[in-house]
Amino acid sequence: MGQPEHDAELDARGLFCPEPVMLLHNRIVDISVGGVLKVVATDPSTTRDIPRFCQFLNHELVYSAEDDQEFVFFIRRGS
């Protein structure tokens, strides 16, 4: 299965907790409701933090994967 289509991308590689989620929080508001944001990160804590972010703020984690020590997330913005 290939990666989903997305409307925008956030490159959080090289950043450590809490920076990736802080940037995600600021960036997701630029996406229209129903739009998809691709996030690429290298901090392993994002595998815990980003799903929690989505759960608490009613966004949908459409897809996540680990690829060569990079973590990729596709998040559909909720209302």
C-alpha positions in Angstrom: 0.0 0.0 0.0 1.4 3.4 -1.0 1.2 6.5 1.2 -2.0 8.5 1.2 -2.4 11.8 -0.8 -1.7 14.9 1.3 -2.3 18.6 1.1 0.8 19.8 3.0 3.9 18.5 4.7 5.7 19.2 7.9 9.4 18.3 8.2 10.2 17.7 11.9 13.4 15.7 11.3 16.2 16.4 13.8 13.8 17.9 16.3 13.1 16.4 19.7 10.1 16.3 22.1 8.2 18.6 22.4 9.1 20.4 19.2 7.5 18.1 16.6 4.1 18.2 18.3 4.4 22.0 18.9 5.1 22.5 15.2 2.3 20.1 14.3 -0.1 22.0 16.5 0.7 25.3 14.7 0.8 23.7 11.2 -2.5 21.7 11.4 -4.5 25.0 11.6 -3.2 25.9 8.1 -4.9 22.8 6.7 -8.5 23.0 5.7 -10.9 20.7 7.6 -10.7 17.2 6.0 -7.3 18.0 4.5 -4.3 15.8 5.2 -0.9 16.8 6.6 2.1 14.6 6.2 4.6 14.8 9.1 8.1 13.3 8.9 10.1 13.1 12.1 13.1 11.3 13.5 12.3 11.5 17.2 10.9 8.1 18.4 8.7 9.8 20.9 6.5 11.0 18.0 5.2 7.4 17.7 3.5 8.0 21.1 2.9 11.8 21.0 1.4 12.2 17.6 -1.4 9.5 18.0 -2.2 11.1 21.4 -2.3 14.6 19.8 -4.8 13.3 17.2 -6.9 11.5 19.8 -7.2 14.6 22.1 -7.8 17.1 19.3 -10.1 14.9 17.2 -7.9 14.6 14.2 -7.6 11.3 12.3 -4.3 9.5 12.1 -4.8 8.1 8.6 -1.5 6.3 8.2 1.8 5.9 10.1 5.0 4.1 9.3 8.7 3.8 10.2 11.1 4.0 7.3 14.8 3.9 7.9 14.7 5.6 11.3 12.2 8.2 10.0 8.6 8.2 11.2 5.9 9.2 8.8 2.4 10.2 9.8 -0.6 11.3 7.7 -3.1 13.3 9.7 -6.6 14.3 8.5 -7.7 17.5 10.2 -10.8 17.3 12.2 -13.3 20.1 12.8 
